[in-house]
Amino acid sequence: MKSILFALAIVMAILTGPAHTRAQDADTPVSSDNPLAGTTWQLVSLGVAPVVEGSIITLGFNPDGSSGGNAGCNGYGAGYTLDGDALTFESPMSTMMYCEPEALMTQEIAYLAALASVTRYTLDGDALLLEGDQTLLSFE
């Protein structure tokens, strides 16, 4: 069991990489089929709530259909499918560390649930908006 958790932690560390704001990977060409490939974003708000002070939530898109980042405490990853402005994520998998304060854990749980409910995206200048049933995630 410990070896499985250790392997998962290593995979998540590789998938998520360092946290930083939006950037286009210089080695990843911009594609009209997938304008998100090679970009990394930082969450600004979850619904109407700003991110917990001092926390950084990131989301990066890989050209191979995988995504990942830091959910404020734990690293996570999820496959994604893009078709026009329709965007869906598989259920995110994450490491399982407990973090303080409790508000950080509450935010992380809400973020990962919201990500799993995303149905479409909008690029608006330097902002990425992800919309779901009742959720709006805003990234810069």
Sequence and secondary structure as in RCSB ss.txt:
>XXXX:A:sequence
MKSILFALAIVMAILTGPAHTRAQDADTPVSSDNPLAGTTWQLVSLGVAPVVEGSIITLGFNPDGSSGGNAGCNG
YGAGYTLDGDALTFESPMSTMMYCEPEALMTQEIAYLAALASVTRYTLDGDALLLEGDQTLLSFE
>XXXX:A:secstr
 HHHHHHHHHHHHHHH S  S EE TTS   SS TTTTEEEEEEEETTEE  TT  BEEEE TTSEEEEEBSSSE
EEEEEEEETTEEEE   EE     SSHHHHHHHHHHHHHHHTEEEEEEETTEEEEEESS EEEE 
